[in-house]
Amino acid sequence: MKKEEDSREKSLQALTAIFQRGDFGLAITEAKKVIKDHQSATAVNILALAHKRLGEIDRSIEIYENLLTNNPSNTMFLANLGNIYSDQGRLTKARELFEKVLSVDANHINAYLGLGNVYVMQAKNDLALRLYEKMQTEVRDIPIEQLQKINYRVAEIYRKGGEEHFDAAIKHYGLSNERLSLSHRLECIYRSKIEAVYVQEAAALSELGHIDPLIATVQTHASIRYGFQDRNAFCTDSFRYISQSKLSASEGFDRGLIDRLLALAHELESSPQALIDKGGQSAGNLFLLNDPDINKIKGIIESRITHYREKYLQSQAGLISKWPSQTTLHGWFIDLKKGGSLGSHMHKEGWLSGSLYLKLSKPEGSSEGNIIFDLDGGSYPTDGRVFPSKELNIEEGDIVLFPSSIFHKTVPFNATERRVTLAFDIKPNLLVRS
């Protein structure tokens, strides 16, 4: 018996190491061997997670649902399935699973984090903050990496609460090791502190060699506001990297596909979005849905992204030269009604962003529904400086690709028909900063 236990433990350790280094194809192969030899639930869990990381979401869901048939109260399986539902934007089902986990195990850290994330996606930030506070008060021996996640999420809530909460946000970002914690901390400092404090913090961050779109956004804005050279390592000439083109039936973008995508946009669960006036946004990542039309449009978008990278292949901008080795395509629908618009924002978690226009009706020569790119936004202080902007005339079937660091917004439109866009980001897969 001891020999069997030792063999099982060694097999699981080897399997875990394979999964943690990101070799998910091999992890699936080895997990199946461990399951066959040792009937290990841990190996089955790793099998499901590996399928998830490879984008094989339906297979992952199937594994967890089969596991829960025989183990309906297994908190690990329930929480991991809840995370998948949350990623897909199926927030009601995700919340039910996380609440079930906590009814069985009131100290389950991942269920706390998952439920808090659902609250945030539902714009219930007060509930999320109370949940995180309860977690830190009542759960013993929280690992440091989990505390860092909690601090990042608490900081996000404070940041979104407005400038009066920025000091609290700065504090909690400083206690986190998440990938964007340094960038968000710098942004809060820039928006709320004097120039000297910002310059000192920006210099310290540059010394670390950290690069992402949010840092670039802040540094570009500060260079115009304070009148010094923009030295951000991501992209200093962002308007040059805006690419607009039209999709065609020859690549599969036909009327039938458009109509089916528009129907799907109506069916998906929505997530509250303060930036949207008279409209809504789908929850989660629609590219995680096992839908033939989603898979088709995903392939079309990925092909255009490949062409974009080839177009700028010789560029020395970090946007191109430091392109992440592992990325995820994240997408969502934005559905605007008459008079609707999308406020100024940039995509902090992205690298390259895009918009695909599925439905847009406007009078000939009108700017209604157009997209405006700007180097100012996000309620950043301007000190009266003038910031450059660029407006694109948009039509149905257009696809626009641009660095995630650029602020952008839409022009309100008066047509009675909806304005429906499929927005997307290429996101780096790294979750924590190095």
C-alpha positions as CSV (number, residue, x, y, z in Angstrom):
1,M,0.0,0.0,0.0
2,K,2.8,2.4,0.9
3,K,4.5,1.7,-2.5
4,E,1.2,2.5,-4.3
5,E,0.8,5.7,-2.4
6,D,4.4,6.8,-3.2
7,S,3.9,6.0,-6.9
8,R,0.6,7.9,-6.9
9,E,2.2,11.0,-5.2
10,K,5.2,11.0,-7.6
11,S,2.9,10.8,-10.6
12,L,0.7,13.7,-9.4
13,Q,3.8,15.8,-8.6
14,A,5.1,15.2,-12.1
15,L,1.7,16.0,-13.6
16,T,1.3,19.2,-11.6
17,A,4.8,20.3,-12.8
18,I,3.8,19.8,-16.4
19,F,0.6,21.8,-16.0
20,Q,2.3,24.6,-14.1
21,R,4.9,25.1,-16.9
22,G,2.1,25.5,-19.4
23,D,2.5,22.3,-21.5
24,F,-1.3,21.7,-21.5
25,G,-1.3,19.2,-24.3
26,L,1.2,16.9,-22.5
27,A,-0.7,17.5,-19.3
28,I,-3.8,16.0,-20.9
29,T,-1.9,13.0,-22.0
30,E,-0.2,12.4,-18.7
31,A,-3.4,13.1,-16.7
32,K,-5.2,10.3,-18.6
33,K,-2.3,7.9,-17.6
34,V,-2.5,8.9,-13.9
35,I,-6.3,8.5,-13.9
36,K,-6.0,5.1,-15.4
37,D,-3.3,4.0,-13.0
38,H,-4.4,5.6,-9.8
39,Q,-8.1,6.7,-10.2
40,S,-7.1,10.2,-9.0
41,A,-9.7,12.9,-8.7
42,T,-6.8,15.5,-8.6
43,A,-5.6,14.2,-12.0
44,V,-9.1,14.5,-13.4
45,N,-9.3,18.1,-12.1
46,I,-6.0,18.9,-13.9
47,L,-7.3,17.2,-17.0
48,A,-10.3,19.5,-17.0
49,L,-8.2,22.6,-16.3
50,A,-5.8,21.7,-19.1
51,H,-8.7,21.5,-21.6
52,K,-9.9,24.9,-20.3
53,R,-6.5,26.5,-20.8
54,L,-6.4,25.1,-24.4
55,G,-9.7,26.7,-25.1
56,E,-11.6,23.4,-25.1
57,I,-14.2,24.8,-22.8
58,D,-17.1,22.4,-23.5
59,R,-14.8,19.4,-22.8
60,S,-13.8,21.0,-19.5
61,I,-17.4,21.6,-18.6
62,E,-18.3,18.0,-19.5
63,I,-15.6,16.6,-17.2
64,Y,-16.7,18.7,-14.3
65,E,-20.4,17.9,-14.8
66,N,-19.5,14.2,-14.9
67,L,-17.4,14.5,-11.7
68,L,-20.2,16.3,-9.9
69,T,-22.7,13.6,-10.8
70,N,-20.9,11.3,-8.4
71,N,-19.5,14.0,-6.1
72,P,-22.2,16.7,-6.0
73,S,-20.7,18.5,-3.0
74,N,-17.0,18.5,-4.0
75,T,-16.1,22.1,-3.5
76,M,-13.0,22.0,-5.8
77,F,-15.1,20.8,-8.8
78,L,-17.9,23.2,-8.0
79,A,-15.6,26.2,-7.7
80,N,-13.7,25.4,-10.9
81,L,-16.9,24.9,-12.9
82,G,-18.2,28.2,-11.4
83,N,-15.0,29.9,-12.7
84,I,-15.7,28.6,-16.2
85,Y,-19.3,29.8,-16.1
86,S,-18.1,33.2,-14.9
87,D,-15.6,33.4,-17.8
88,Q,-18.4,32.6,-20.2
89,G,-20.6,35.3,-18.8
90,R,-23.1,32.9,-17.3
91,L,-23.1,34.8,-14.1
92,T,-26.3,33.5,-12.5
93,K,-25.1,29.9,-12.8
94,A,-21.6,30.9,-11.6
95,R,-23.0,32.7,-8.5
96,E,-25.2,29.6,-7.6
97,L,-22.1,27.3,-7.7
98,F,-19.9,29.7,-5.6
99,E,-22.7,30.1,-3.0
100,K,-23.1,26.3,-2.8
101,V,-19.4,25.9,-2.2
102,L,-19.4,28.4,0.6
103,S,-22.4,26.7,2.2
104,V,-20.3,23.5,2.4
105,D,-17.0,25.2,3.2
106,A,-17.1,28.7,4.6
107,N,-13.3,29.0,4.2
108,H,-13.1,28.2,0.5
109,I,-10.8,30.9,-0.8
110,N,-11.4,30.4,-4.5
111,A,-15.1,30.5,-4.0
112,Y,-14.8,33.8,-2.2
113,L,-12.7,35.2,-5.1
114,G,-15.1,33.8,-7.7
115,L,-18.2,35.1,-6.0
116,G,-16.5,38.5,-5.6
117,N,-15.7,38.6,-9.2
118,V,-19.3,37.9,-10.2
119,Y,-20.5,40.7,-7.9
120,V,-18.0,43.1,-9.7
121,M,-19.2,41.9,-13.1
122,Q,-22.8,42.6,-12.0
123,A,-21.7,46.1,-10.8
124,K,-22.4,45.1,-7.1
125,N,-19.1,46.6,-5.9
126,D,-20.3,47.2,-2.3
127,L,-21.2,43.5,-2.0
128,A,-17.8,42.5,-3.4
129,L,-16.0,44.7,-1.0
130,R,-17.9,43.4,2.0
131,L,-17.2,39.8,0.8
132,Y,-13.4,40.5,0.5
133,E,-13.4,42.1,4.0
134,K,-15.3,39.2,5.4
135,M,-12.8,36.8,3.8
136,Q,-9.8,38.5,5.3
137,T,-11.5,38.6,8.7
138,E,-12.9,35.0,8.9
139,V,-10.6,32.8,6.7
140,R,-7.4,31.6,8.4
141,D,-4.0,31.2,6.9
142,I,-4.7,32.8,3.5
143,P,-1.7,32.2,1.2
144,I,0.3,35.3,0.2
145,E,-0.5,34.8,-3.5
146,Q,-4.2,34.8,-2.6
147,L,-3.8,37.9,-0.4
148,Q,-2.2,39.7,-3.4
149,K,-5.3,38.8,-5.5
150,I,-7.6,40.1,-2.9
151,N,-5.7,43.3,-2.5
152,Y,-5.8,43.8,-6.3
153,R,-9.5,43.3,-6.4
154,V,-10.1,45.6,-3.5
155,A,-7.9,48.2,-5.1
156,E,-9.9,48.0,-8.3
157,I,-13.2,48.6,-6.4
158,Y,-11.7,51.7,-4.7
159,R,-10.3,53.0,-8.0
160,K,-13.6,52.7,-9.7
161,G,-15.2,54.5,-6.7
162,G,-13.6,57.8,-7.7
163,E,-10.7,60.1,-6.7
164,E,-11.7,60.3,-3.0
165,H,-10.8,56.6,-2.8
166,F,-7.5,56.8,-4.7
167,D,-5.3,56.7,-1.6
168,A,-6.9,53.4,-0.6
169,A,-6.5,52.1,-4.1
170,I,-2.8,53.1,-4.2
171,K,-2.3,51.3,-0.9
172,H,-3.9,48.0,-2.0
173,Y,-2.2,48.0,-5.4
174,G,1.1,48.3,-3.5
175,L,0.2,45.1,-1.7
176,S,-0.5,43.2,-4.9
177,N,1.7,41.4,-7.4
178,E,-0.9,41.1,-10.1
179,R,0.2,42.0,-13.6
180,L,-1.5,45.4,-13.8
181,S,-1.1,46.5,-10.1
182,L,2.0,48.7,-10.9
183,S,0.2,50.3,-13.8
184,H,-3.0,51.0,-12.0
185,R,-1.1,52.4,-9.0
186,L,0.8,54.8,-11.3
187,E,-2.5,55.9,-12.9
188,C,-4.0,56.7,-9.5
189,I,-0.9,58.7,-8.5
190,Y,-1.0,60.6,-11.8
191,R,-4.6,61.5,-11.4
192,S,-4.4,62.6,-7.7
193,K,-0.8,63.7,-6.9
194,I,1.5,66.6,-7.9
195,E,3.8,66.4,-10.8
196,A,7.0,65.7,-8.7
197,V,5.4,62.6,-7.1
198,Y,4.2,61.3,-10.5
199,V,7.7,61.8,-12.1
200,Q,9.4,60.0,-9.3
201,E,7.0,57.0,-9.5
202,A,7.1,56.9,-13.3
203,A,10.9,56.8,-13.2
204,A,11.0,54.0,-10.7
205,L,8.6,52.0,-12.9
206,S,10.7,52.6,-16.0
207,E,13.8,51.3,-14.1
208,L,11.9,48.0,-13.7
209,G,11.5,47.7,-17.5
210,H,7.8,47.1,-17.1
211,I,5.7,47.5,-20.2
212,D,1.9,47.5,-20.8
213,P,-0.7,49.7,-22.5
214,L,-1.9,51.4,-19.3
215,I,1.6,52.7,-18.4
216,A,1.9,53.9,-22.0
217,T,-1.5,55.7,-21.8
218,V,-0.4,57.5,-18.6
219,Q,3.1,58.4,-19.8
220,T,1.8,59.7,-23.2
221,H,-0.8,61.9,-21.4
222,A,1.7,63.2,-18.9
223,S,4.2,64.1,-21.7
224,I,1.6,66.4,-23.3
225,R,0.3,67.8,-20.0
226,Y,3.7,68.5,-18.5
227,G,5.5,69.2,-21.8
228,F,8.3,66.6,-21.8
229,Q,9.2,63.9,-24.4
230,D,7.1,60.7,-24.5
231,R,9.4,57.8,-23.8
232,N,6.9,55.1,-23.1
233,A,8.2,51.7,-24.3
234,F,4.8,50.4,-25.7
235,C,3.9,52.8,-28.5
236,T,4.7,56.6,-28.8
237,D,3.0,57.1,-32.2
238,S,-0.3,55.3,-31.5
239,F,-2.4,56.9,-34.3
240,R,0.0,55.4,-36.8
241,Y,-1.0,51.9,-35.6
242,I,-4.7,52.3,-36.2
243,S,-5.8,50.0,-39.0
244,Q,-9.2,50.2,-40.7
245,S,-10.4,47.7,-43.4
246,K,-13.5,45.9,-44.5
247,L,-14.4,42.3,-44.1
248,S,-15.7,40.4,-47.1
249,A,-17.9,37.4,-48.0
250,S,-14.8,35.7,-49.5
251,E,-13.4,35.3,-46.1
252,G,-16.7,34.0,-44.6
253,F,-18.2,37.3,-43.4
254,D,-21.5,37.0,-45.2
255,R,-25.1,38.1,-44.5
256,G,-26.0,34.8,-42.8
257,L,-23.2,35.0,-40.4
258,I,-23.9,38.6,-39.5
259,D,-27.6,37.9,-38.9
260,R,-26.8,34.9,-36.6
261,L,-24.3,36.9,-34.6
262,L,-26.9,39.7,-34.2
263,A,-29.4,37.1,-32.9
264,L,-26.8,35.8,-30.5
265,A,-26.0,39.3,-29.2
266,H,-29.7,39.5,-28.1
267,E,-29.5,36.1,-26.2
268,L,-26.4,36.5,-24.0
269,E,-26.5,37.6,-20.4
270,S,-25.5,41.3,-20.0
271,S,-23.0,43.0,-17.7
272,P,-23.6,46.5,-16.4
273,Q,-21.2,49.0,-18.1
274,A,-21.1,52.6,-16.8
275,L,-19.5,53.8,-20.0
276,I,-22.5,52.9,-22.1
277,D,-25.4,55.3,-22.6
278,K,-28.6,53.7,-23.9
279,G,-27.3,50.2,-24.5
280,G,-25.7,47.1,-23.1
281,Q,-22.7,44.9,-23.1
282,S,-22.5,41.1,-23.1
283,A,-20.9,39.5,-20.0
284,G,-17.8,37.3,-20.1
285,N,-15.7,36.2,-23.1
286,L,-18.0,35.2,-25.9
287,F,-15.1,33.4,-27.6
288,L,-15.4,30.7,-24.8
289,L,-18.8,29.8,-26.1
290,N,-19.0,26.6,-28.2
291,D,-20.9,28.1,-31.1
292,P,-20.0,27.5,-34.8
293,D,-20.7,31.2,-35.7
294,I,-18.5,32.4,-32.8
295,N,-15.8,30.0,-33.9
296,K,-16.0,31.3,-37.5
297,I,-15.8,35.0,-36.7
298,K,-13.0,34.2,-34.2
299,G,-11.0,32.6,-37.1
300,I,-11.7,35.7,-39.3
301,I,-10.5,38.1,-36.6
302,E,-7.4,36.0,-35.8
303,S,-6.5,36.1,-39.5
304,R,-6.8,39.9,-39.6
305,I,-4.6,40.2,-36.4
306,T,-2.0,38.1,-38.2
307,H,-2.0,40.4,-41.1
308,Y,-1.8,43.4,-38.8
309,R,1.4,42.0,-37.2
310,E,2.9,41.3,-40.6
311,K,2.1,44.9,-41.7
312,Y,4.0,46.4,-38.8
313,L,6.6,43.6,-38.6
314,Q,9.6,46.0,-38.8
315,S,8.3,48.3,-36.1
316,Q,10.5,48.8,-33.0
317,A,7.4,49.8,-30.9
318,G,6.9,47.5,-27.9
319,L,3.4,46.9,-29.2
320,I,5.0,44.8,-32.0
321,S,8.5,44.0,-30.8
322,K,7.4,42.9,-27.3
323,W,4.3,41.0,-28.5
324,P,3.4,38.5,-25.7
325,S,4.3,34.9,-26.3
326,Q,1.0,33.6,-25.0
327,T,-2.3,35.5,-25.6
328,T,-6.0,35.0,-25.3
329,L,-8.7,36.5,-27.6
330,H,-11.4,38.1,-25.5
331,G,-14.6,39.4,-27.1
332,W,-17.9,40.9,-26.2
333,F,-20.9,42.5,-27.9
334,I,-21.9,46.2,-27.5
335,D,-25.5,46.9,-28.4
336,L,-26.5,50.6,-28.6
337,K,-30.0,51.9,-29.1
338,K,-31.1,55.2,-30.6
339,G,-29.1,58.1,-29.1
340,G,-26.7,55.7,-27.6
341,S,-22.9,56.1,-27.2
342,L,-19.9,54.6,-25.6
343,G,-17.8,56.9,-23.4
344,S,-14.1,57.5,-23.5
345,H,-11.9,54.6,-22.3
346,M,-8.9,52.4,-23.1
347,H,-8.4,48.7,-22.8
348,K,-6.2,48.2,-19.7
349,E,-6.1,44.4,-19.9
350,G,-5.5,44.2,-23.6
351,W,-2.5,44.6,-25.9
352,L,-4.1,45.0,-29.3
353,S,-7.8,45.9,-29.4
354,G,-10.4,45.9,-32.1
355,S,-14.0,46.6,-33.2
356,L,-16.0,44.8,-35.8
357,Y,-19.2,46.6,-36.9
358,L,-22.1,44.2,-37.4
359,K,-24.9,46.8,-37.6
360,L,-24.7,50.5,-38.2
361,S,-27.3,52.6,-40.0
362,K,-26.6,56.4,-40.6
363,P,-27.4,59.1,-43.1
364,E,-24.9,59.5,-45.9
365,G,-22.1,61.8,-45.0
366,S,-23.0,61.7,-41.3
367,S,-20.5,61.1,-38.5
368,E,-23.2,59.3,-36.3
369,G,-21.8,56.1,-34.8
370,N,-18.2,56.9,-35.7
371,I,-15.3,56.1,-33.5
372,I,-13.0,58.8,-32.1
373,F,-9.5,58.1,-30.9
374,D,-7.9,60.5,-28.5
375,L,-4.8,60.9,-26.3
376,D,-7.0,62.3,-23.5
377,G,-9.6,60.5,-21.6
378,G,-10.3,58.6,-18.4
379,S,-10.9,61.9,-16.4
380,Y,-7.2,62.6,-16.5
381,P,-6.2,66.1,-15.5
382,T,-5.3,68.2,-18.6
383,D,-4.2,71.6,-17.1
384,G,-5.8,73.2,-20.1
385,R,-3.6,71.4,-22.6
386,V,-4.9,70.4,-26.1
387,F,-4.7,66.7,-26.9
388,P,-4.7,65.2,-30.5
389,S,-7.6,63.1,-31.7
390,K,-8.6,61.2,-34.8
391,E,-12.1,60.3,-36.0
392,L,-12.8,57.3,-38.3
393,N,-15.8,57.1,-40.6
394,I,-17.3,53.7,-39.8
395,E,-19.6,51.5,-42.0
396,E,-21.1,48.1,-41.5
397,G,-18.6,45.3,-42.1
398,D,-15.6,47.5,-41.1
399,I,-13.0,46.1,-38.7
400,V,-10.6,48.5,-36.8
401,L,-7.5,47.3,-35.0
402,F,-5.6,49.6,-32.7
403,P,-3.2,49.6,-29.7
404,S,-5.0,49.0,-26.4
405,S,-3.4,52.2,-25.0
406,I,-5.5,54.6,-27.1
407,F,-8.6,56.3,-25.5
408,H,-11.6,56.0,-27.8
409,K,-15.3,56.8,-27.7
410,T,-18.3,56.8,-30.1
411,V,-20.4,59.6,-31.7
412,P,-24.1,59.3,-30.6
413,F,-26.4,58.2,-33.4
414,N,-30.1,58.9,-34.1
415,A,-31.1,55.9,-36.2
416,T,-33.9,53.8,-34.8
417,E,-32.0,50.6,-35.6
418,R,-29.4,49.3,-33.2
419,R,-25.7,49.9,-33.5
420,V,-24.1,46.5,-32.7
421,T,-20.3,46.0,-32.4
422,L,-18.2,43.0,-31.6
423,A,-15.3,44.4,-29.6
424,F,-12.3,42.3,-28.7
425,D,-8.8,42.4,-27.1
426,I,-5.7,40.3,-27.5
427,K,-4.8,39.8,-23.9
428,P,-1.4,38.7,-22.5
429,N,-1.8,35.4,-20.6
430,L,0.6,36.3,-17.8
431,L,-1.4,36.9,-14.6
432,V,1.4,38.3,-12.4
433,R,4.3,40.6,-12.9
434,S,7.7,39.1,-13.0
